[in-house]
């Protein structure tokens, strides 16, 4: 299982803050392939997950769409933020 977390506005769009995906049947899965599965399950995230401004974290390290995900990993999606 892969633990997937959504932060800030993405949590509101998805309607959940955490979900899990079973990847045990796939030989390898990349972040990009996981995004496709998420969009298939939660179509309201399509535009957001295709945005270049969304940061993806794989086991708390920045990752791109080519990063390989393994069983037990954590993937988080973080929108741009600002502070003051």
ChimeraX attribute file (.defattr): number of C-alpha atoms within 10 A of each C-alpha:
attribute: neighborCount
match mode: 1-to-1
recipient: residues
	/A:1	14
	/A:2	18
	/A:3	16
	/A:4	19
	/A:5	19
	/A:6	21
	/A:7	16
	/A:8	13
	/A:9	14
	/A:10	20
	/A:11	17
	/A:12	12
	/A:13	16
	/A:14	19
	/A:15	12
	/A:16	12
	/A:17	16
	/A:18	14
	/A:19	13
	/A:20	13
	/A:21	14
	/A:22	11
	/A:23	16
	/A:24	13
	/A:25	7
	/A:26	9
	/A:27	7
	/A:28	12
	/A:29	17
	/A:30	15
	/A:31	19
	/A:32	17
	/A:33	16
	/A:34	19
	/A:35	17
	/A:36	16
	/A:37	13
	/A:38	19
	/A:39	18
	/A:40	12
	/A:41	11
	/A:42	13
	/A:43	13
	/A:44	15
	/A:45	18
	/A:46	14
	/A:47	9
	/A:48	16
	/A:49	21
	/A:50	13
	/A:51	10
	/A:52	10
	/A:53	12
	/A:54	15
	/A:55	15
	/A:56	22
	/A:57	19
	/A:58	19
	/A:59	14
	/A:60	11
	/A:61	10
	/A:62	12
	/A:63	16
	/A:64	13
	/A:65	12
	/A:66	11
	/A:67	15
	/A:68	16
	/A:69	20
	/A:70	17
	/A:71	15
	/A:72	15
	/A:73	14
	/A:74	18
	/A:75	24
	/A:76	20
	/A:77	20
	/A:78	19
	/A:79	18
	/A:80	11
	/A:81	8
	/A:82	4
	/A:83	3
	/A:84	2
